[in-house]
Amino acid sequence: MIDPVDPDETAEASLSRIFEQMMGMYSVSDDEGPLADAVEAFLSSLGHVKVRRHGDTIIADDIAGRGQHVVLAGHLDTVPVADNFPPRWLEPGDPLIREDVAVEHPDERVMWGRGATDMKASDAVLLYLAATLRNPNYDLTYILYDHEEVSADKNGLRRLIEAHPDWVGGDFAIIAEPTSCGIEGGCNGTIRFDLIAHGVAAHSARAWMGDNAIHKAAEILDRLQAYEAQDVAVDGLTYREGVNATLISGGTGTNVIPDECRVHVNYRFAPDKTLERAKALMMGEECAAQLGNGEHEATGGMFAGFGIEMRDESPSARPGMDSPLTTSLAALVKERTGRDPQAKFGWTDVARFAQLGIPAVNLGAGSALLAHKRDEQVAVSDLTLLADILQEWLSS
């Protein structure tokens, strides 16, 4: 349960309470249901918003024909816990407060626990805004969705767009990913795939009768080791690309020459590239590998000659910094924080809005560098700062 906002409370007290109650609800991907129920009940109690639900994604519209339409979105799920649930408030001086957080936020309470930064702090701000913004200058849609932290096919925002694209229309969108209350524009795209080296199985006592697939995979690792990360400028922001092995597997027994070895690779590509171009760079333009269609040989690109099996893909998003709404929001953020817009290196759901032709930015409470860490934490002033910025911008 998330208690209603008390009009006699300070903004900090209301935000802290909503945040604490959301943090106390376990919502690792696949288990968002109870939190989604609580969010739906909270928004439905407001009276001035129209609430709809698609699976465990909650949509609340504050539409009154005000002209331009802004979407504010955040995901409800977290990555798996790592001895960091249940959460708790840390008082100033607590040894669990990270040194960097203590330096930036002296004498502040800090929320510690899974999901604090990514991204229940920002979710709490969205609920607070829905409850307290009664006369904004824009029509507003709030979307709190499930399954962001897992494969793209489960993503609640993706499923909502596919089923009800008319529910997601707008002129501008804010994804409340953690950015320390600065603007991070666009996002890198990502593809994940298995590279497969084949061999011939044999008893290790007669290794010459086989062909060792793990040894063949050394060439894959050599190509990865030789890769040099690229900086790519797009619309005034600089993105960093990367190609990395993240998993490796092979072999069936300690005395068996392996006939297969798989190296799982993740390519993070800048928003100057389409998915098709990114795949061509890795496996060649003629490679037939697609999600769900099994193994195909790379016909060119970085991994020519190896087997490829696609595992996941998500497009990049250009930063859209030329949108008038982006410009005005960036000016306010600069005024309040001193921060200029930066590139978003990780993939976020701004890409889904970009595909709809809706300019979108990342703007949220907490540091992205603490997302998914065991000591994930956020100071309470990040919530009040984000709420202040968005209240001012949406009301001006």
C-alpha positions as CSV (number, residue, x, y, z in Angstrom):
1,M,0.0,0.0,0.0
2,I,1.1,3.6,-0.8
3,D,-0.5,6.1,1.5
4,P,-2.1,9.2,-0.1
5,V,-0.2,12.5,0.0
6,D,-1.1,14.6,3.1
7,P,-1.6,18.2,2.1
8,D,-0.2,19.3,5.4
9,E,3.1,17.4,4.9
10,T,6.2,19.0,3.4
11,A,7.3,17.8,0.0
12,E,10.3,16.0,1.5
13,A,8.1,14.2,4.0
14,S,5.7,13.0,1.3
15,L,8.4,12.0,-1.1
16,S,10.3,10.1,1.6
17,R,7.2,8.2,2.7
18,I,6.1,7.2,-0.8
19,F,9.7,6.2,-1.6
20,E,10.0,4.1,1.6
21,Q,6.7,2.3,0.9
22,M,7.7,1.5,-2.7
23,M,11.2,0.4,-1.5
24,G,9.6,-2.0,0.9
25,M,7.8,-3.9,-1.9
26,Y,9.9,-6.6,-3.4
27,S,9.7,-6.1,-7.2
28,V,12.4,-8.1,-8.9
29,S,11.5,-8.7,-12.5
30,D,8.6,-11.2,-12.8
31,D,7.4,-10.1,-9.3
32,E,6.2,-6.6,-9.9
33,G,2.5,-7.5,-9.4
34,P,2.1,-6.3,-5.8
35,L,3.9,-3.0,-6.5
36,A,1.9,-2.5,-9.6
37,D,-1.3,-3.1,-7.6
38,A,-0.2,-0.5,-5.1
39,V,0.7,2.1,-7.8
40,E,-2.7,1.5,-9.5
41,A,-4.6,2.0,-6.2
42,F,-2.6,5.2,-5.4
43,L,-3.2,6.7,-8.8
44,S,-6.9,5.6,-8.9
45,S,-7.5,7.4,-5.5
46,L,-6.5,10.8,-6.9
47,G,-9.7,11.4,-8.9
48,H,-8.3,13.8,-11.4
49,V,-6.4,11.2,-13.6
50,K,-7.7,8.4,-15.8
51,V,-6.0,5.2,-14.8
52,R,-5.6,2.2,-17.1
53,R,-3.6,-1.0,-16.8
54,H,-2.0,-3.4,-19.3
55,G,-0.5,-6.4,-17.5
56,D,1.7,-4.9,-14.7
57,T,2.0,-1.6,-16.5
58,I,0.0,1.3,-15.1
59,I,-1.0,4.3,-17.2
60,A,-2.5,7.5,-15.7
61,D,-3.6,10.4,-18.0
62,D,-4.1,14.0,-16.8
63,I,-5.5,15.3,-20.1
64,A,-7.4,18.6,-20.4
65,G,-6.6,19.9,-23.9
66,R,-3.7,22.0,-22.7
67,G,-1.9,21.8,-26.0
68,Q,1.4,19.9,-25.8
69,H,1.5,16.5,-24.2
70,V,4.4,15.2,-22.0
71,V,4.9,11.5,-21.0
72,L,6.7,10.7,-17.8
73,A,7.8,7.1,-17.5
74,G,9.6,4.8,-15.0
75,H,10.0,1.1,-14.5
76,L,8.8,-0.7,-11.4
77,D,11.1,-3.8,-11.5
78,T,14.6,-4.2,-10.1
79,V,17.4,-6.6,-10.8
80,P,17.8,-9.5,-8.3
81,V,18.6,-8.7,-4.7
82,A,22.1,-9.1,-3.4
83,D,21.9,-9.0,0.4
84,N,20.3,-5.5,0.0
85,F,16.6,-6.2,0.7
86,P,14.8,-5.2,2.8
87,P,15.9,-1.5,2.5
88,R,16.5,0.9,5.2
89,W,17.1,4.6,5.8
90,L,20.7,5.4,6.8
91,E,21.2,8.4,9.1
92,P,24.2,10.7,8.6
93,G,27.4,9.0,9.7
94,D,26.2,5.5,9.1
95,P,29.1,3.4,7.8
96,L,27.0,2.0,5.0
97,I,26.7,5.5,3.4
98,R,29.2,5.5,0.5
99,E,32.0,8.1,0.8
100,D,31.1,9.7,-2.5
101,V,27.5,10.0,-1.4
102,A,28.4,11.4,2.0
103,V,30.7,14.0,0.4
104,E,28.0,15.2,-2.1
105,H,25.2,15.0,0.4
106,P,26.5,15.7,3.9
107,D,24.2,15.5,6.9
108,E,21.4,13.8,4.8
109,R,19.4,10.7,5.2
110,V,20.2,8.1,2.6
111,M,18.0,5.3,1.4
112,W,19.9,2.0,1.0
113,G,18.7,-1.1,-0.8
114,R,17.8,-2.8,-4.0
115,G,16.0,-0.4,-6.4
116,A,16.9,2.8,-4.5
117,T,18.7,4.4,-7.5
118,D,17.3,2.2,-10.3
119,M,14.7,3.5,-10.1
120,K,12.2,3.7,-7.2
121,A,13.5,7.2,-6.2
122,S,12.3,8.6,-9.5
123,D,9.1,6.4,-9.4
124,A,8.3,8.0,-6.1
125,V,8.7,11.5,-7.6
126,L,6.4,10.6,-10.5
127,L,3.6,9.4,-8.1
128,Y,4.1,12.6,-6.0
129,L,3.8,14.8,-9.2
130,A,0.7,12.9,-10.2
131,A,-0.9,13.7,-6.8
132,T,0.2,17.3,-6.5
133,L,0.3,18.8,-10.0
134,R,-3.2,20.1,-10.4
135,N,-2.8,22.8,-13.1
136,P,0.2,21.9,-15.2
137,N,0.8,23.7,-18.5
138,Y,0.9,20.4,-20.4
139,D,-1.3,17.3,-20.8
140,L,0.5,14.6,-18.9
141,T,0.7,10.8,-19.1
142,Y,2.4,8.8,-16.4
143,I,3.5,5.3,-17.2
144,L,5.0,3.0,-14.6
145,Y,5.9,-0.3,-16.3
146,D,7.2,-3.8,-15.7
147,H,10.1,-5.9,-17.0
148,E,12.6,-3.3,-18.0
149,E,15.6,-5.1,-16.4
150,V,15.2,-8.3,-18.5
151,S,15.0,-9.2,-22.2
152,A,13.3,-6.8,-24.6
153,D,10.5,-9.2,-25.4
154,K,9.1,-8.9,-21.8
155,N,9.4,-5.1,-21.5
156,G,6.1,-3.7,-20.3
157,L,6.5,-0.4,-22.2
158,R,7.2,-2.3,-25.4
159,R,4.1,-4.5,-24.9
160,L,2.0,-1.5,-24.2
161,I,3.1,0.3,-27.4
162,E,2.5,-2.8,-29.4
163,A,-1.0,-3.4,-27.9
164,H,-2.2,0.2,-27.4
165,P,0.0,2.7,-29.3
166,D,-2.7,5.4,-28.9
167,W,-2.1,5.3,-25.1
168,V,1.5,6.4,-25.5
169,G,1.2,9.4,-27.8
170,G,2.8,12.7,-26.9
171,D,5.1,15.6,-28.0
172,F,7.9,14.8,-25.5
173,A,8.9,12.1,-23.1
174,I,11.0,11.8,-20.0
175,I,12.4,8.5,-18.9
176,A,13.2,8.8,-15.2
177,E,16.4,6.7,-15.3
178,P,19.0,7.7,-12.7
179,T,21.0,10.7,-14.0
180,S,21.8,12.6,-10.7
181,C,19.1,15.0,-11.9
182,G,20.9,15.9,-15.0
183,I,19.8,15.4,-18.6
184,E,21.3,12.4,-20.5
185,G,20.2,12.5,-24.1
186,G,19.4,9.6,-26.4
187,C,21.0,6.2,-25.7
188,N,23.3,3.6,-27.2
189,G,21.8,0.6,-28.9
190,T,22.6,-2.9,-28.0
191,I,22.8,-6.3,-29.6
192,R,23.7,-9.5,-27.9
193,F,24.7,-12.7,-29.7
194,D,26.5,-16.0,-29.3
195,L,29.7,-16.5,-31.3
196,I,30.1,-20.3,-31.9
197,A,33.3,-22.2,-32.6
198,H,32.8,-25.8,-33.8
199,G,35.1,-28.7,-33.4
200,V,35.0,-32.5,-33.2
201,A,34.5,-34.4,-30.0
202,A,37.1,-37.1,-28.9
203,H,38.6,-38.6,-25.8
204,S,41.2,-36.3,-24.4
205,A,43.6,-39.3,-24.3
206,R,43.4,-39.3,-28.1
207,A,43.0,-35.6,-28.6
208,W,44.4,-35.9,-32.2
209,M,41.2,-37.7,-33.1
210,G,39.2,-34.5,-32.4
211,D,39.2,-30.8,-33.0
212,N,39.1,-28.6,-29.9
213,A,36.4,-25.9,-30.2
214,I,37.6,-24.1,-27.1
215,H,41.0,-23.6,-28.7
216,K,39.3,-22.3,-31.8
217,A,37.5,-19.7,-29.7
218,A,40.9,-18.1,-29.0
219,E,40.5,-16.3,-32.4
220,I,37.2,-14.8,-31.1
221,L,39.0,-13.5,-28.0
222,D,41.9,-12.2,-30.1
223,R,39.5,-10.2,-32.2
224,L,37.8,-8.8,-29.1
225,Q,41.1,-8.0,-27.5
226,A,42.2,-6.1,-30.6
227,Y,39.0,-4.0,-30.7
228,E,39.5,-0.3,-29.7
229,A,36.5,1.4,-28.1
230,Q,35.2,4.3,-30.2
231,D,33.9,7.7,-29.3
232,V,31.2,8.9,-31.6
233,A,29.7,12.4,-31.7
234,V,26.0,12.6,-32.4
235,D,24.0,15.9,-32.3
236,G,26.6,17.5,-30.0
237,L,26.9,14.7,-27.5
238,T,29.7,12.1,-27.4
239,Y,28.8,8.4,-27.1
240,R,31.3,5.6,-26.3
241,E,30.9,2.3,-28.1
242,G,32.1,-1.1,-26.9
243,V,32.3,-4.8,-28.0
244,N,32.8,-7.2,-25.1
245,A,32.5,-10.9,-24.2
246,T,30.3,-11.3,-21.2
247,L,29.9,-15.1,-21.0
248,I,31.8,-18.1,-22.3
249,S,30.9,-21.8,-22.3
250,G,32.1,-25.0,-23.8
251,G,32.8,-28.7,-23.1
252,T,30.8,-31.6,-21.8
253,G,33.4,-33.4,-19.6
254,T,36.9,-33.1,-18.1
255,N,38.2,-35.9,-20.4
256,V,36.3,-34.9,-23.6
257,I,37.7,-32.7,-26.4
258,P,34.9,-30.1,-26.8
259,D,33.0,-30.0,-30.1
260,E,31.5,-26.5,-29.4
261,C,32.4,-23.3,-27.6
262,R,30.1,-20.3,-27.3
263,V,31.3,-16.7,-26.5
264,H,28.4,-14.4,-25.6
265,V,29.1,-10.9,-27.0
266,N,27.5,-7.5,-26.3
267,Y,27.9,-4.7,-28.8
268,R,26.9,-1.2,-27.5
269,F,26.6,1.1,-30.5
270,A,26.1,4.9,-30.8
271,P,22.9,6.4,-32.1
272,D,24.4,7.3,-35.5
273,K,23.8,3.6,-36.4
274,T,20.6,1.6,-37.0
275,L,20.2,-1.9,-35.8
276,E,20.9,-3.2,-39.3
277,R,24.1,-1.3,-39.5
278,A,25.3,-2.5,-36.1
279,K,24.6,-6.1,-37.1
280,A,26.4,-5.7,-40.4
281,L,29.5,-4.4,-38.6
282,M,29.6,-7.5,-36.4
283,M,28.5,-10.2,-38.8
284,G,28.2,-8.8,-42.4
285,E,25.3,-7.5,-44.4
286,E,24.4,-10.9,-45.8
287,C,24.3,-12.8,-42.5
288,A,20.9,-14.3,-42.0
289,A,21.0,-14.4,-38.2
290,Q,17.8,-13.0,-36.6
291,L,16.2,-13.4,-33.2
292,G,14.8,-16.9,-32.9
293,N,16.1,-18.4,-36.2
294,G,19.1,-20.3,-34.8
295,E,22.7,-20.3,-36.0
296,H,24.0,-18.7,-39.2
297,E,27.5,-18.1,-40.4
298,A,28.9,-14.5,-40.2
299,T,29.5,-13.5,-43.8
300,G,31.6,-10.5,-43.0
301,G,32.2,-7.9,-40.3
302,M,34.3,-8.3,-37.1
303,F,33.4,-12.0,-36.6
304,A,33.4,-13.3,-40.2
305,G,33.6,-17.0,-40.4
306,F,32.1,-17.8,-37.0
307,G,28.6,-19.1,-36.2
308,I,26.2,-16.4,-35.0
309,E,23.1,-16.9,-32.9
310,M,21.2,-13.7,-32.0
311,R,20.0,-13.4,-28.4
312,D,18.6,-9.8,-28.0
313,E,18.5,-6.5,-29.8
314,S,17.4,-2.9,-29.0
315,P,17.8,0.2,-31.2
316,S,19.7,3.3,-30.3
317,A,18.1,6.7,-30.0
318,R,19.4,10.0,-31.2
319,P,19.4,12.7,-28.4
320,G,16.8,15.0,-29.9
321,M,18.5,18.0,-28.4
322,D,16.9,20.3,-31.0
323,S,13.4,19.8,-29.7
324,P,12.1,23.1,-28.1
325,L,10.9,21.1,-25.1
326,T,14.3,19.5,-24.7
327,T,15.9,22.9,-25.0
328,S,13.7,24.5,-22.3
329,L,14.1,21.6,-19.9
330,A,17.9,21.5,-20.4
331,A,18.1,25.3,-19.7
332,L,16.2,24.8,-16.4
333,V,18.3,21.8,-15.4
334,K,21.5,23.8,-16.1
335,E,20.2,26.6,-14.0
336,R,19.3,24.3,-11.1
337,T,22.3,21.9,-11.2
338,G,25.0,23.6,-13.3
339,R,25.0,20.5,-15.5
340,D,25.0,20.5,-19.3
341,P,23.3,17.6,-21.2
342,Q,25.4,14.4,-21.5
343,A,25.2,11.3,-23.6
344,K,23.5,8.2,-22.2
345,F,25.9,5.3,-22.6
346,G,23.5,2.5,-21.5
347,W,20.4,1.5,-23.4
348,T,17.1,3.0,-22.1
349,D,13.5,3.1,-23.2
350,V,14.0,6.6,-24.8
351,A,14.7,4.4,-27.8
352,R,11.0,3.2,-27.9
353,F,9.8,6.8,-27.9
354,A,12.3,7.7,-30.6
355,Q,10.8,4.9,-32.8
356,L,7.4,6.6,-32.3
357,G,8.9,10.0,-33.4
358,I,8.6,11.4,-29.9
359,P,11.7,13.3,-28.6
360,A,12.8,11.9,-25.2
361,V,15.5,12.4,-22.6
362,N,16.7,10.6,-19.5
363,L,16.2,12.5,-16.3
364,G,16.0,11.0,-12.8
365,A,17.2,10.9,-9.2
366,G,20.3,9.0,-8.1
367,S,23.5,8.2,-9.7
368,A,23.6,5.8,-12.7
369,L,27.0,4.6,-11.4
370,L,25.2,3.0,-8.4
371,A,22.5,1.2,-10.4
372,H,22.6,-2.6,-9.7
373,K,25.3,-2.3,-7.1
374,R,25.1,-4.1,-3.7
375,D,25.3,-0.8,-1.9
376,E,22.7,1.0,-4.2
377,Q,21.6,4.1,-2.4
378,V,20.3,7.7,-2.9
379,A,20.1,10.8,-0.7
380,V,16.7,12.3,0.0
381,S,17.6,15.6,-1.6
382,D,17.9,14.0,-5.0
383,L,14.1,13.3,-4.8
384,T,13.2,16.8,-3.8
385,L,15.5,18.3,-6.4
386,L,14.0,16.2,-9.2
387,A,10.5,17.0,-8.0
388,D,11.3,20.8,-7.9
389,I,12.7,20.8,-11.4
390,L,9.8,18.9,-12.9
391,Q,7.2,20.9,-11.0
392,E,8.7,24.2,-12.2
393,W,9.1,23.0,-15.8
394,L,5.7,21.4,-16.1
395,S,4.0,24.4,-14.6
396,S,5.9,27.2,-16.5
